[in-house]
Amino acid sequence: MPLPKFGLKGASPNGTFGPIANDKPVKVSMELPAELHRDLTAYAEVLARETGQPVGDAVRLIVPMLERFIASDRGFAKARRISI
């Protein structure tokens, strides 16, 4: 019977158990250029119109946008595989 899979934090692809990653959120404070903030706000408004769901604070879009950017960066994925 195969070992249970607990996601990325519980078992590696070969079934061995390793350390659990620290998933505690990290608070970051940063300044956005005014033009970028305006663009982010406009992006949130367009997204709200297209989805029919209010976005609320446009700044909350930064995390999912960064996650998608990093996930789609093939050069980063390759470099990460090489360094592991």
Buried (B, 14 or more C-beta within 10 A) or exposed (E): EEEEEEEEEEBEEEEEEEEEEEEEEEEEEEEEEEEEEEEBBEBBEEBBEEEEEEBEEBBEBBEEEEEEEEEEEEEEEEEEEEEE
